[in-house]
Amino acid sequence: MFNKFFNRIALVFISFFIVLNISSVSAEFKAATTKSTSVDFTWEAVDKVFIYKINYWVDSSKDVAYDKNTDFIDSTSYTLFDLTPWTSYYLTLVWYDELWNESYKSNEIMVTTPWSDSWKSKALVLEDANLVWKNKVELSFSNEINELSAEEREFRIENIKDTNDILEVLESEVSKTNKKNLILTLDKEVVIWNEYKIVVLNIRDVLNQNIEFWVDSEATFVWSEIDETMPDLNAATEEEAVEGDNWELGWVDLNAADVDPSVLTEAEDTKNLPKTWPEQVLIFILAFVLSWVIFVYRFRRV
């Protein structure tokens, strides 16, 4: 009995010590310096911890899973860059041991980046929409788009001639070359030569501003914008496609720039084409038949 009682007391003390230790470690994860687009974090080192990672998002993990996380960190401080001014972030620090197992996880903390006067605020406007492929549309905005706002973005795309033809947006991604452009992936291909209207219902820029509904939030696009310029990605290669089209022409592209114009002129003028052997035989037979008819007619008259 004494041993069981002693073991239970020891287990309670050990559990209390672990909880106290984790709580104390969690409390040490804090923001040291907060700027408009970055935050410096520090924490205390923990025994037998090999590496760290910070998980974060604009929503609390109590509501949704964290969407962003840093690379593994091998020190007790880290600066999180590329943040949006005047935005609240929820963060958790995770500890990993030498076997890459999760050892500790801090309590969630919230950090709000301050506003910066260097950021010039101007209204978010949809400036243009272009079809870059049969089911992809590129939108151009006046401001850079907030990459963390993907789940909040809403659009309405409909065929102007057929309002029952509605296109759904499967995915929206900020362009890697221009942060003011957004690439939309549609659920189906657009109808050729039909004009579509897109209305941006909800989207945020890097200033955390939402676009004003029905005010500079509409644009149109048609397939003809890419019909003559975009290659067919389904073709094996451009060379094979050209060879296939020119097979019946004897592998000669009559539309090519390096073809002698006289070839086309002579080909179009059938009078200048040489007489073929079958044509000569046919002419000979017709002449023979005509001569025979004339001969028979005159012989009977005599």
C-alpha positions in Angstrom: 0.0 0.0 0.0 2.8 2.4 0.9 4.5 1.8 -2.4 1.3 2.5 -4.4 0.6 5.6 -2.4 4.2 6.8 -2.9 4.0 6.1 -6.7 0.8 8.1 -7.0 2.3 11.0 -5.1 5.4 10.9 -7.3 3.3 10.8 -10.4 1.3 13.8 -9.3 4.4 15.8 -8.6 6.0 14.8 -11.9 2.8 15.8 -13.8 2.6 19.1 -12.0 6.3 19.8 -12.8 5.8 19.0 -16.5 2.7 21.2 -16.7 4.5 24.0 -14.8 7.5 23.6 -17.1 5.5 23.8 -20.3 3.5 26.7 -19.0 6.6 28.6 -18.1 8.2 27.9 -21.5 5.0 28.9 -23.3 4.8 32.2 -21.5 8.3 33.0 -22.7 7.3 33.0 -26.4 6.7 36.7 -27.0 7.1 39.5 -29.6 10.1 41.6 -28.8 9.7 44.2 -31.6 6.6 44.8 -33.7 6.8 46.7 -37.0 4.3 47.4 -39.8 5.6 44.5 -41.9 7.7 42.3 -39.5 7.8 41.1 -35.9 10.8 39.9 -33.9 10.1 36.9 -31.6 12.2 35.5 -28.8 11.9 32.6 -26.4 14.0 30.7 -23.9 16.0 27.6 -24.7 14.6 24.3 -23.6 16.7 21.2 -22.7 16.7 18.4 -25.3 15.0 20.6 -27.9 16.6 20.3 -31.3 14.8 22.8 -33.4 11.8 25.1 -33.5 9.0 26.3 -35.9 6.4 29.1 -35.7 2.8 28.4 -37.0 0.7 31.5 -37.8 -2.4 32.8 -39.5 -4.8 35.8 -39.4 -7.4 33.6 -37.6 -7.1 31.8 -34.4 -6.3 28.1 -34.4 -9.4 27.7 -32.4 -11.5 28.5 -35.5 -9.3 27.3 -38.4 -6.0 25.5 -38.8 -2.9 27.7 -39.2 -2.3 28.3 -42.9 1.3 29.5 -42.7 4.4 28.2 -40.9 8.1 29.2 -41.0 11.0 27.0 -41.9 12.7 25.1 -39.1 14.6 27.5 -36.7 17.8 26.5 -34.9 18.0 29.5 -32.6 15.9 31.1 -29.9 14.9 34.2 -31.9 13.2 34.8 -35.3 12.0 37.7 -37.4 8.8 37.1 -39.3 8.7 39.2 -42.5 6.2 40.0 -45.3 3.4 40.8 -42.9 0.5 43.2 -43.6 0.3 46.5 -41.7 -2.6 47.0 -39.3 -3.4 43.2 -39.2 -3.7 40.8 -36.3 -1.8 37.5 -36.4 -2.2 34.4 -34.2 1.0 32.4 -33.6 2.2 29.3 -31.8 5.8 28.2 -31.2 6.4 24.4 -31.6 9.5 22.6 -30.2 11.0 19.5 -31.7 13.4 17.0 -30.2 16.4 15.3 -31.8 14.1 12.7 -33.4 12.0 15.4 -34.9 9.1 14.7 -32.6 6.9 17.5 -31.3 8.0 18.1 -27.7 6.2 21.3 -26.6 3.8 23.7 -28.1 3.3 27.2 -26.7 0.1 28.9 -25.9 -1.3 30.9 -28.8 -0.4 34.5 -28.8 -1.7 37.4 -30.9 0.3 40.2 -32.4 -1.1 43.2 -34.3 1.2 45.0 -36.7 0.9 48.8 -36.5 -0.1 51.2 -39.3 2.7 52.8 -41.3 2.4 56.3 -42.8 4.8 55.2 -45.5 2.1 53.0 -46.9 0.0 55.2 -49.1 -3.6 54.2 -48.9 -5.6 54.2 -52.1 -8.8 52.5 -53.1 -8.6 48.9 -54.3 -9.8 48.9 -58.0 -10.1 46.1 -60.5 -8.4 47.6 -63.6 -8.5 44.8 -66.1 -9.3 41.1 -66.8 -7.7 39.0 -69.5 -8.2 35.4 -70.4 -4.7 33.8 -70.4 -6.0 30.3 -71.1 -9.3 28.6 -71.8 -10.1 28.2 -68.1 -7.7 30.8 -66.5 -8.3 34.5 -66.1 -5.8 37.1 -64.9 -7.1 40.1 -63.0 -5.1 43.3 -62.6 -5.7 45.5 -59.5 -4.5 48.9 -58.5 -2.9 47.6 -55.3 -0.9 44.5 -54.3 -3.2 41.7 -53.2 -3.0 40.2 -49.7 -1.8 36.6 -50.1 -3.4 35.6 -46.8 -6.9 36.5 -48.0 -7.4 33.5 -50.3 -10.3 32.1 -48.3 -12.2 35.4 -48.2 -12.1 36.1 -52.0 -15.4 36.0 -53.8 -16.2 36.4 -57.5 -19.2 36.2 -59.8 -18.5 35.3 -63.5 -21.4 35.0 -66.0 -21.8 34.9 -69.7 -23.3 38.2 -70.9 -25.4 36.5 -73.6 -26.5 33.6 -71.4 -26.9 34.5 -67.8 -27.4 30.8 -67.0 -23.8 30.2 -68.0 -22.1 30.8 -64.6 -18.4 30.1 -64.1 -17.1 29.0 -60.6 -13.7 29.9 -59.3 -11.8 26.8 -58.1 -8.6 28.6 -57.1 -7.2 32.1 -56.9 -3.4 32.7 -56.7 -1.4 35.9 -56.5 0.9 36.1 -59.5 4.6 35.4 -58.8 5.8 38.1 -61.2 3.3 40.9 -60.2 1.7 41.0 -56.8 -1.1 43.2 -58.2 -2.3 40.4 -60.5 -4.5 37.5 -59.5 -4.8 34.3 -61.5 -8.2 32.6 -61.3 -8.7 28.9 -62.2 -12.3 28.3 -63.5 -14.3 25.1 -63.2 -14.8 24.9 -67.0 -13.6 26.4 -70.3 -15.3 29.6 -71.6 -17.4 29.6 -74.7 -15.5 30.8 -77.8 -16.3 34.4 -78.9 -18.7 34.9 -75.9 -18.1 37.9 -73.6 -18.0 37.3 -69.9 -18.5 39.7 -67.0 -16.6 39.3 -63.8 -17.6 41.0 -60.6 -15.2 41.0 -57.6 -17.4 40.7 -54.5 -14.7 40.4 -51.8 -10.9 40.6 -51.8 -8.3 42.4 -49.7 -5.1 44.2 -50.6 -1.9 44.4 -48.6 -3.4 47.4 -46.7 -6.1 45.1 -45.6 -8.7 47.1 -47.6 -11.6 45.4 -49.2 -12.7 46.3 -52.7 -15.8 48.5 -52.8 -18.7 46.4 -54.2 -20.1 47.5 -57.6 -17.6 50.4 -57.7 -14.7 49.7 -60.0 -15.1 46.0 -59.3 -16.3 44.8 -62.7 -14.5 43.9 -66.0 -15.1 41.8 -69.1 -13.1 39.3 -71.1 -13.6 37.1 -74.2 -11.8 34.1 -75.7 -10.8 36.0 -78.8 -8.1 37.7 -76.8 -6.1 34.5 -76.7 -7.5 32.6 -79.7 -4.8 33.8 -82.1 -1.9 34.0 -79.7 -2.1 31.1 -77.3 -0.6 27.7 -78.5 -2.5 24.5 -78.1 -1.0 22.9 -75.0 -2.7 19.6 -75.8 -0.6 19.3 -79.0 2.5 17.1 -78.6 4.8 19.7 -80.0 4.4 22.7 -82.4 6.7 20.9 -84.9 4.5 17.8 -85.0 1.4 19.9 -85.3 2.8 21.7 -88.3 4.0 18.5 -89.9 0.6 17.0 -89.5 -1.2 19.9 -91.1 1.2 19.9 -94.1 1.1 16.2 -94.8 -1.4 16.5 -97.7 0.5 19.4 -99.2 3.6 17.3 -99.7 5.3 18.9 -96.6 5.4 22.3 -98.2 3.8 25.2 -96.4 2.4 27.5 -99.1 1.8 30.2 -96.5 5.4 30.3 -95.4 7.3 33.5 -96.0 10.2 31.9 -97.8 8.1 30.4 -100.6 8.7 32.0 -104.0 5.6 34.0 -105.0 5.9 32.7 -108.6 5.1 29.2 -107.3 1.8 30.4 -106.0 1.1 32.4 -109.2 1.9 29.4 -111.4 -0.1 27.1 -109.2 -3.2 29.3 -109.4 -3.0 29.7 -113.1 -4.2 26.3 -114.4 -3.5 27.3 -118.0 0.2 27.2 -117.3 0.1 23.8 -115.8 1.8 21.1 -118.0 -0.5 18.5 -119.7 -0.4 15.2 -118.0 -0.3 11.9 -119.8 -4.0 10.9 -119.0 -5.1 14.2 -120.4 -3.2 13.6 -123.7 -4.7 10.2 -124.1 -8.2 11.5 -123.5 -7.8 14.2 -126.1 -6.5 11.6 -128.6 -9.5 9.4 -128.0 -12.0 12.3 -128.4 -10.3 13.3 -131.7 -10.4 9.8 -133.0 -14.1 9.4 -132.2 -14.9 12.7 -133.8 -13.0 11.8 -136.9 -14.8 8.5 -137.1 -18.2 10.1 -136.8 -17.4 12.6 -139.6 -16.1 9.8 -141.8 -19.2 7.7 -141.3 -21.5 10.6 -142.0 -19.9 11.5 -145.2 -19.6 7.9 -146.4 -23.3 7.3 -145.9 -24.1 10.5 -148.0 -22.0 9.2 -150.8 
